[in-house]
């Protein structure tokens, strides 16, 4: 994180909290990157036009040569799963 957010001071508790928050927020991107690497496909970057769940599905299953259409039923299911999982951790 220090390469991207160089203003962070590790001695400051608010900066450490911000760094932890940013790292947790990057977990879906890291999970998608690990999956795409494991199956030998190129990594797909997140797009700002999608919601959290739609972005996760797009990063997991899209390919560079084809436009990926996110199924709204799948996106809603992923969103519900993430909310339930995060709420009970």
C-alpha positions, 0 to 999 in steps of 0.5 A: 500500500505504501507504493500507492498511498505514500502519504501514510505515516505508520506511526499515526494510528489514524493512518494505520486504520486507513491503511487497514481499511484500504487493504480490506477493500482490496480483497475482492480484487486480490481474490479475482486476481488470484483466481484469474492467475490460477486458471491462466487468464489475464486479470480484468481490472474493476470498472467504475460503472458496476456495483460491488457484486457486479465488479466482482463477477466481471473481474472473475469471469470476463475476458479481454476479447468479449464484453461481459454482461453481468446477470442481475440475478447472479449479482444480487445473489453475490451481494446477498452472500457477501453481506451475510458473510461479512455480517457474521465474521 
